[in-house]
Amino acid sequence: MHDKASAQNIEIRHRERPFVRVIQKLRDAGLRPTRQRMALAKCLLEGPNRHVTAESLHRETQQAISLATIYNCLHQFTDAGLLREVVVDSRRTYFDTNISEHHHYFMVAEGRLEDVPDGVINIDMLPDVPPGKVFSRVEVIIHVSDDT
Ligand SMILES: [Zn+2]
């Protein structure tokens, strides 16, 4: 009886293990780990850094999660400091799992962002900020086209 119960506990723990880290990350960020948030956090917050759009995640999740929910989750993750929003233009917003300050290449033809390596952009002259404002950050997006 006792053994059966512990076997069951072990089984539950094994089943939960893949999500333990994302659940903790969500909780640490003050977000309740709902099923959708856990699924998206698993796609985004484990493994190498990536740049995604709501649409690309929608495809990646085989449309199991509605686009509206994905948008909401991405903005909640961004507000909670888990992602960084990179707005290329009014039609293109990317979400970056690398939340450190860095610059981007934007591959126009492919609609893809790539990180510029650290320390290769030198900005040595900036204007004064308007009165009543404070400097926040400078983000460079280098648009690149195919060399044809
Ligand atoms: Zn990036």
Boltz pocket constraint, residues with backbone or C-beta under 6 A from the ligand:
constraints:
  - pocket:
      binder: B
      contacts: [[A, 50], [A, 51], [A, 96], [A, 98], [A, 102], [A, 103], [A, 104], [A, 114], [A, 115]]
      max_distance: 6.0
